[in-house]
Amino acid sequence: MAKQYKSDIEIAQEAVMLPIKEVAASIGIEEDDLEFYGKYKAKLSDEFAKKIENNENGKLILVTAINPTPAGEGKTTTSVGLGQAFGKLGKKAIIALREPSLGPCFGIKGGAAGGGYAQVVPMEDLNLHFTGDFHAITSANNLLAAMLDNHIQQGNELGIDTRQIIWKRCLDMNDRALRNIVVGLGNKMDGVPREDHFVITVASEIMAILCLALDMKDLKERLGKIIVAYNMKGEPVTAKDLKAVGAMAALLKDAIKPNLIQTLEHTPALVHGGPFANIAHGCNSVRATTLALKAADYVITEAGFGADLGAEKFFDIKCRKAGLKPDAVVLVATVRALKYNGGVAKENLNEENLDALKKGIVNLEKHIENLQLYKVPVVVTLNSFVTDTEAEYAFIKEFCEERGCKFALSQVWENGGEGGIELANAVLETLETKQSDFEVLYPDEMELEDKIETIATKIYGAAKVEYSVPAKKALTKIKELGFGNLPICMAKNQYSLSDDAKKLGRPEGFTINIREVYVSAGAGFVVAVTGTIMTMPGLPKNPAAFNIDVNDEGVIEGLF
């Protein structure tokens, strides 16, 4: 008889959590350093950050993955399980993760709390409203939008060209009907009619700003640089020009503080910020990561989606901006996902198929090569499934070791920290025996077009880059405004190395198509939008929301 497995939410709801003050005490955080959100959640105070700012940094370990497939990879599950495994080995470790968006929670992807016996808890709180950070970001974004439209209504002293408004409203929900809208309809007092747009909150520049800001002073400076529109002379109009910075900062006062929760095995987890990796920079906050490095000997953090998006942006945007130096990278794959890349249909992935594995492993190979460009040691781990075979494991292990990577199986979904000890030991051995000589992919002074081409050719494997006419004009304008030294944030689908989601494996000879380019001056990067990528996703035909409910006792059901 097949073994019966509990759902993620059943496991999480059965967990015996420690009061968060006890979890904090395990890494030397006193109760006075916590701002409590109930019994099991807290924010870390600014005073605590100052108290430990001169501590020596711990080791920074990035967890990333191959391109996601319907077969599942388990990147966050691996991050959580690895942190728990470090705890089993008596190491002082903290996990630093992103907060989940409601978009995928009610849509198609699911939450971001890990899975099985490698989860962060309270799982329902984390996946829903948590400590209100996303609501604060949404409110600050929409306050700026309201003040922009009000300025135009009240006489338009700044001479804003209503045809060149670039600031968009946001909502943390997949709602395709809001992608393109018209506002200001009605009578004269209802505003100036114009076309407007919504993005999902995790794609908002304010999300990126919050995640890259070092402190409140830096946050306010970045908010002030946000370009909301251009005036009739073609000059940028900023949030500072609209006198919106102070009020926006007031809404973000608490959101800028990192959140502390725990894993199922009581490993401390800082979960803070959550930009998407396919349309934003895909990393948790700099504040949470730098604070964790001062508080622990080992910090396990993750980058969103595949390494071509998440890891590239972690290195080239977050590490560049914050001066971070990763010591090792864990690259997550599954046998099932590699066979899917080799052309096996989802319903046939449980069958051993070495031929498909050999064909699909080129996706893993490309990600290994990409990570090695940054001169950081790589450990490859397979998130194991009961249908995997020893022959498949042996082939992948040899493949990785031939390319200079440590290899380890991960069984954290089923066995928690105990199932991650092999991986933890592989990481520890790598940290002890291999030096990280981390360097970014391109220098600041490189031309924007050359930066885009470098990412497209070296990371994606493209043959060339083509630009739409508006994208070319935007690049010229951005350079004229003095933003040519900023890094690039590529907005690309996560399923393929190319900008065509259907091209699996390791496509070659393809063209990356840049449809749109714009500057996020506050965040400090230039966004290049490829192909048909959307900054406001839509719900699928059968969204996850269909299965979510609350029973008569007030317990949430169906949340994974």
Disulfide bonds with the S-S distance in Angstrom:
none
